[in-house]
Amino acid sequence: MVFDFIPSLVDPVFNNLLVFKPVVSLFIFSTILTAIIFFINKLLVNQKDVKRIKENLTNVKEKLSKAQKEGNKDDIKNLLNEMTTVNNEYFKQTFKMLIVSMVVLLVLFPWANTKFGDVTVVTHPFISFISILPLLNLIPNWLVWYILTSIGVSWLLRKFVGE
């Protein structure tokens, strides 16, 4: 596979986590990875611009709703064009973060898969339910735990930073 060399590059950094139980190791790994992505996001994306764009989008949606109620087709067409422009602006702001996140994940996920791929990291009724659903049973146990952990950690980081 293309990324077979990556786990050996990441081993010196994250191998010390393996002294803990898999659930704790993966929790720490997920926390570190989520924090890295969160703070890279803070550095790369101009938060003021994103906030301005979101406010602009909200205003356009309100105007569009009003125009639709009034049945003004010309305003609806203009507002839909404006909404497309605003959405494109938002996409440009967030796309660079998406690329950086994907690079970070592509570098670090192969390591996690080699270390936790065959291990049942955590058992929970929710995770057991996922494993019986078609196609979702292909998701490794460690990845479900990573996702659940990263959701919680990112929520805490946003609360801590004040977003």
Backbone bond lengths (Angstrom), bond angles and torsions (degrees), N, CA, C in turn:
res aa  C-N    CA-C-N  psi(-1)  N-CA   C-N-CA  omega(-1)  CA-C   N-CA-C  phi
1 M - - - 1.448 - - 1.533 109.47 -
2 V 1.306 116.81 159.70 1.451 122.41 -174.45 1.527 112.31 -65.03
3 F 1.322 117.79 -36.80 1.461 121.20 -172.56 1.532 113.34 -101.80
4 D 1.317 118.52 24.16 1.460 121.52 -177.64 1.527 113.39 -65.22
5 F 1.305 118.20 -26.92 1.470 121.42 -178.31 1.533 112.64 -79.60
6 I 1.311 118.05 -17.34 1.468 121.45 -172.85 1.530 113.15 -64.13
7 P 1.343 120.19 -44.23 1.472 117.70 -179.41 1.524 113.63 -56.03
8 S 1.327 117.46 -35.33 1.461 118.67 179.72 1.531 111.66 -70.38
9 L 1.322 117.60 -26.42 1.466 120.91 176.37 1.527 111.62 -75.69
10 V 1.321 116.58 -33.05 1.467 121.92 -175.95 1.530 111.18 -87.68
11 D 1.323 117.44 -21.25 1.469 121.64 -178.09 1.524 114.28 -49.27
12 P 1.328 119.85 -48.14 1.469 118.24 -177.84 1.529 113.90 -60.54
13 V 1.305 116.95 -26.80 1.466 120.51 -177.85 1.524 111.72 -83.63
14 F 1.331 117.53 -46.56 1.458 120.78 -171.37 1.528 114.87 -106.80
15 N 1.311 119.12 -5.00 1.467 120.78 -177.82 1.531 112.52 -61.66
16 N 1.320 117.20 -28.84 1.470 119.83 179.19 1.522 112.73 -63.84
17 L 1.314 117.27 -20.94 1.471 120.72 178.45 1.525 111.95 -69.37
18 L 1.307 117.29 -20.21 1.459 120.83 -173.75 1.525 113.35 -75.24
19 V 1.324 118.20 -2.34 1.462 120.49 176.45 1.531 110.63 -74.60
20 F 1.327 116.93 -19.45 1.458 121.35 178.87 1.525 110.36 -89.10
21 K 1.324 115.86 171.56 1.460 120.08 172.96 1.524 108.22 -62.21
22 P 1.335 117.60 152.43 1.472 119.55 -177.71 1.533 113.91 -54.26
23 V 1.316 117.97 -38.71 1.463 119.92 -178.58 1.531 111.00 -64.61
24 V 1.323 117.37 -38.78 1.469 121.39 179.32 1.525 109.76 -74.21
25 S 1.325 116.87 -43.76 1.468 120.67 178.76 1.520 111.05 -57.19
26 L 1.316 116.00 -47.56 1.458 120.08 -178.61 1.526 111.29 -69.89
27 F 1.322 117.32 -32.26 1.470 120.34 175.56 1.532 109.90 -62.87
28 I 1.319 117.20 -46.08 1.465 121.05 179.28 1.531 110.35 -64.99
29 F 1.330 116.27 -44.30 1.462 121.18 177.48 1.525 110.63 -58.59
30 S 1.323 117.32 -46.60 1.460 122.20 179.89 1.516 111.28 -62.96
31 T 1.323 116.19 -40.95 1.462 120.59 179.15 1.525 110.82 -63.21
32 I 1.324 116.34 -45.78 1.466 120.62 179.59 1.526 110.50 -63.14
33 L 1.312 116.62 -46.80 1.458 121.06 -178.45 1.525 111.58 -64.16
34 T 1.317 117.01 -43.10 1.464 120.79 178.21 1.527 110.84 -64.05
35 A 1.321 117.39 -41.10 1.463 120.86 178.59 1.531 110.83 -64.81
36 I 1.329 117.08 -41.52 1.466 120.53 177.87 1.523 110.17 -59.12
37 I 1.318 116.41 -49.60 1.459 120.77 -178.92 1.529 110.73 -64.55
38 F 1.313 117.21 -40.01 1.462 121.82 -179.92 1.530 110.82 -61.01
39 F 1.329 116.40 -48.07 1.465 119.46 -176.35 1.528 112.15 -75.08
40 I 1.323 117.94 -29.96 1.466 119.77 172.23 1.527 109.04 -63.90
41 N 1.324 116.14 -40.59 1.463 121.37 176.74 1.524 110.60 -58.53
42 K 1.330 116.06 -44.19 1.466 120.85 178.93 1.531 111.18 -60.63
43 L 1.332 116.61 -37.12 1.461 120.34 -178.34 1.527 113.21 -77.30
44 L 1.324 117.15 -37.85 1.459 120.64 -172.83 1.524 114.49 -87.08
45 V 1.314 116.50 -33.59 1.461 120.11 -174.73 1.521 109.02 -100.68
46 N 1.318 115.46 125.99 1.456 120.87 177.66 1.529 108.04 -73.62
47 Q 1.326 115.90 103.98 1.459 121.54 -173.73 1.528 112.30 -63.59
48 K 1.336 116.88 -33.17 1.466 120.16 178.66 1.528 110.68 -65.71
49 D 1.337 116.10 -42.21 1.463 119.60 177.76 1.523 111.44 -64.19
50 V 1.324 116.56 -42.10 1.454 120.25 179.52 1.525 110.27 -63.12
51 K 1.311 117.24 -41.88 1.465 120.86 178.28 1.529 110.37 -63.58
52 R 1.332 116.29 -43.40 1.466 120.70 178.01 1.526 110.94 -61.69
53 I 1.329 116.54 -42.81 1.461 121.18 -179.92 1.532 110.26 -64.15
54 K 1.332 117.38 -42.21 1.465 120.64 178.74 1.519 111.35 -63.19
55 E 1.334 116.73 -41.56 1.464 120.20 177.82 1.526 110.68 -64.13
56 N 1.319 115.64 -41.89 1.456 120.89 177.72 1.522 110.76 -61.42
57 L 1.325 116.11 -42.51 1.458 121.04 178.82 1.526 111.02 -63.52
58 T 1.318 117.03 -40.57 1.462 121.13 177.58 1.531 110.51 -62.54
59 N 1.328 116.56 -43.39 1.473 120.60 178.49 1.524 111.44 -62.20
60 V 1.327 116.51 -43.24 1.460 120.63 179.88 1.529 110.08 -64.18
61 K 1.331 116.73 -40.15 1.471 119.95 179.08 1.524 111.11 -63.50
62 E 1.335 116.46 -40.77 1.464 120.16 178.21 1.526 110.90 -63.44
63 K 1.343 116.36 -44.60 1.461 120.21 178.45 1.523 111.14 -63.82
64 L 1.331 116.02 -38.77 1.459 120.93 179.44 1.520 110.67 -64.71
65 S 1.318 116.27 -42.96 1.457 120.55 178.46 1.529 110.59 -61.36
66 K 1.310 116.04 -42.72 1.468 121.07 179.07 1.532 110.44 -64.51
67 A 1.335 116.47 -43.56 1.466 120.99 179.64 1.523 111.10 -64.42
68 Q 1.328 116.81 -36.67 1.467 120.02 178.92 1.517 111.09 -67.91
69 K 1.329 116.67 -38.31 1.466 120.04 177.84 1.525 111.01 -65.25
70 E 1.344 115.65 -36.72 1.457 120.39 179.53 1.524 111.87 -80.44
71 G 1.311 117.52 -16.92 1.459 122.28 179.73 1.519 113.51 75.67
72 N 1.297 117.88 25.62 1.461 123.04 -179.35 1.529 109.47 -84.76
73 K 1.327 116.06 98.77 1.470 121.03 -173.42 1.531 113.20 -67.70
74 D 1.318 117.02 -34.94 1.471 119.14 179.33 1.530 110.87 -65.61
75 D 1.334 116.43 -44.93 1.468 119.94 178.06 1.526 111.08 -64.19
76 I 1.322 116.06 -39.22 1.473 120.16 179.58 1.528 109.51 -60.54
77 K 1.329 116.75 -46.26 1.461 120.79 -179.64 1.532 110.62 -61.82
78 N 1.337 117.00 -46.38 1.469 120.91 179.66 1.527 111.77 -63.46
79 L 1.322 116.26 -40.88 1.469 120.13 -179.19 1.523 111.51 -69.48
80 L 1.330 116.82 -36.06 1.471 119.23 176.21 1.526 110.48 -65.02
81 N 1.321 117.08 -39.01 1.469 120.26 176.04 1.526 110.62 -64.56
82 E 1.329 116.00 -42.26 1.463 119.94 178.61 1.531 110.88 -64.16
83 M 1.339 116.15 -38.67 1.461 120.19 178.95 1.521 110.72 -64.47
84 T 1.322 116.53 -39.18 1.460 120.57 177.03 1.520 110.71 -62.60
85 T 1.317 116.47 -42.69 1.468 120.88 178.59 1.524 111.21 -62.36
86 V 1.331 116.08 -44.21 1.468 120.59 -179.46 1.527 110.19 -66.56
87 N 1.328 117.23 -41.29 1.472 120.46 177.53 1.518 111.26 -62.78
88 N 1.321 117.51 -38.50 1.472 120.71 177.08 1.524 110.99 -63.58
89 E 1.339 116.40 -39.89 1.466 120.69 176.54 1.525 110.87 -60.34
90 Y 1.322 115.64 -45.17 1.464 121.22 179.63 1.524 110.10 -63.21
91 F 1.316 115.93 -42.73 1.462 120.60 179.65 1.523 110.84 -60.84
92 K 1.331 117.22 -42.83 1.465 120.85 179.01 1.526 111.28 -61.55
93 Q 1.324 116.59 -38.43 1.465 120.56 179.93 1.530 111.43 -67.25
94 T 1.317 116.16 -39.26 1.464 118.98 -173.77 1.532 113.87 -93.66
95 F 1.312 118.07 -15.21 1.463 120.06 -176.43 1.524 112.11 -64.96
96 K 1.337 117.12 -40.14 1.462 119.08 -179.95 1.527 110.83 -62.55
97 M 1.331 116.62 -34.43 1.458 119.79 176.92 1.523 111.13 -68.22
98 L 1.313 116.27 -37.75 1.455 120.48 177.39 1.523 110.82 -60.77
99 I 1.307 116.83 -43.43 1.466 121.17 -179.71 1.529 110.50 -63.84
100 V 1.330 116.57 -46.45 1.467 120.05 -179.46 1.525 110.19 -63.20
101 S 1.328 117.54 -42.36 1.464 120.96 178.52 1.521 111.10 -60.54
102 M 1.318 116.26 -42.92 1.461 119.70 -179.52 1.528 111.04 -64.61
103 V 1.313 117.28 -39.22 1.475 120.13 178.63 1.525 109.64 -63.69
104 V 1.330 116.71 -46.02 1.466 120.41 179.42 1.527 109.97 -60.35
105 L 1.320 116.87 -45.16 1.464 120.27 -179.35 1.528 111.81 -66.70
106 L 1.326 117.04 -39.91 1.465 119.72 179.07 1.523 112.32 -66.38
107 V 1.313 116.31 -25.67 1.463 119.55 178.08 1.528 110.73 -81.28
108 L 1.327 117.27 -39.85 1.465 119.79 -171.73 1.535 115.04 -96.98
109 F 1.309 118.62 -25.44 1.467 119.39 179.97 1.526 113.85 -65.27
110 P 1.340 119.88 -37.69 1.472 117.78 177.10 1.534 112.37 -59.10
111 W 1.324 117.04 -36.65 1.463 120.29 176.97 1.521 109.87 -62.53
112 A 1.332 117.02 -48.28 1.465 120.73 -179.65 1.525 110.51 -61.87
113 N 1.310 117.24 -38.13 1.460 119.62 -179.85 1.521 111.57 -67.33
114 T 1.339 117.99 -37.54 1.460 119.26 178.58 1.532 111.23 -69.81
115 K 1.319 117.74 -32.10 1.464 120.94 -177.63 1.523 113.36 -87.10
116 F 1.327 117.89 -33.22 1.463 120.86 -174.23 1.522 113.52 -119.30
117 G 1.326 118.11 1.61 1.459 121.78 -173.81 1.519 115.01 -56.80
118 D 1.316 117.55 -40.62 1.466 120.73 -176.71 1.526 112.56 -102.26
119 V 1.320 117.24 8.05 1.460 122.00 -175.67 1.517 109.66 -103.21
120 T 1.320 116.28 136.82 1.456 119.74 170.45 1.511 106.12 -82.60
121 V 1.314 115.31 102.99 1.459 121.01 -174.25 1.513 110.97 -73.09
122 V 1.304 116.31 -44.98 1.457 120.89 -177.80 1.527 108.61 -147.95
123 T 1.319 115.31 145.27 1.454 120.16 174.12 1.522 107.98 -115.52
124 H 1.295 114.53 136.37 1.458 121.19 -178.08 1.531 106.43 -159.69
125 P 1.320 118.30 147.72 1.472 119.07 179.37 1.528 113.24 -55.39
126 F 1.339 116.94 -37.47 1.466 119.94 178.84 1.521 110.68 -62.56
127 I 1.315 116.56 -45.72 1.463 121.20 -179.40 1.525 110.01 -67.77
128 S 1.335 117.57 -37.71 1.463 120.71 176.78 1.521 110.68 -64.34
129 F 1.339 116.38 -38.04 1.463 121.10 178.43 1.523 110.52 -63.34
130 I 1.335 116.14 -42.88 1.463 120.48 179.34 1.527 110.50 -60.49
131 S 1.332 117.04 -37.39 1.466 119.80 -175.28 1.526 113.08 -70.92
132 I 1.335 118.93 -15.26 1.464 119.46 178.15 1.526 112.53 -95.23
133 L 1.336 117.48 -10.70 1.454 120.57 179.69 1.528 109.87 -79.74
134 P 1.331 116.68 139.67 1.467 119.26 178.91 1.524 110.97 -59.01
135 L 1.288 116.93 142.50 1.460 127.55 -179.59 1.522 112.89 68.00
136 L 1.331 119.21 -36.60 1.454 119.93 177.89 1.525 111.38 -71.56
137 N 1.340 116.97 -21.04 1.458 119.21 177.49 1.530 111.68 -70.41
138 L 1.323 116.95 -7.54 1.458 120.87 176.15 1.528 111.69 -81.05
139 I 1.325 117.20 -13.59 1.461 121.42 179.40 1.524 108.18 -75.16
140 P 1.325 117.97 124.26 1.470 119.90 179.87 1.532 111.31 -64.44
141 N 1.308 115.13 150.18 1.463 121.70 -179.89 1.522 111.34 -57.19
142 W 1.313 117.16 -41.42 1.467 120.34 -178.48 1.512 111.43 -63.50
143 L 1.342 117.62 -33.97 1.457 120.97 -178.54 1.529 111.33 -70.17
144 V 1.320 117.08 -36.82 1.463 120.54 176.22 1.527 109.48 -63.01
145 W 1.333 116.70 -43.95 1.465 120.30 178.56 1.529 110.44 -65.40
146 Y 1.322 117.44 -39.26 1.460 120.58 176.81 1.529 110.64 -60.14
147 I 1.318 117.19 -47.21 1.466 121.36 -178.35 1.523 110.81 -61.87
148 L 1.333 116.94 -47.01 1.463 120.02 179.74 1.529 111.08 -62.14
149 T 1.320 116.67 -42.49 1.458 120.68 179.13 1.523 111.14 -65.19
150 S 1.319 116.96 -45.66 1.461 119.81 -176.84 1.521 112.02 -65.82
151 I 1.321 117.60 -33.02 1.470 120.18 175.93 1.521 109.63 -62.85
152 G 1.314 116.47 -47.70 1.462 120.17 179.44 1.518 113.06 -64.45
153 V 1.319 116.64 -43.89 1.466 120.64 -178.53 1.526 110.53 -66.79
154 S 1.320 117.72 -41.98 1.465 119.17 -179.81 1.524 110.72 -66.19
155 W 1.319 117.51 -35.99 1.470 120.74 175.81 1.527 109.97 -63.00
156 L 1.330 116.83 -45.63 1.463 120.33 178.65 1.528 111.80 -63.34
157 L 1.319 117.09 -41.14 1.466 120.15 178.36 1.525 111.09 -62.17
158 R 1.334 116.52 -43.32 1.463 119.25 178.38 1.529 111.18 -62.31
159 K 1.311 117.33 -40.79 1.474 120.96 177.88 1.525 110.81 -66.34
160 F 1.322 116.81 -40.94 1.457 121.76 -178.97 1.523 111.25 -65.91
161 V 1.342 116.56 -41.67 1.459 121.52 -178.66 1.528 111.08 -78.19
162 G 1.323 116.74 -22.06 1.458 120.05 176.40 1.513 114.56 97.15
163 E 1.300 117.32 31.37 1.475 120.06 177.14 1.499 110.68 -89.67
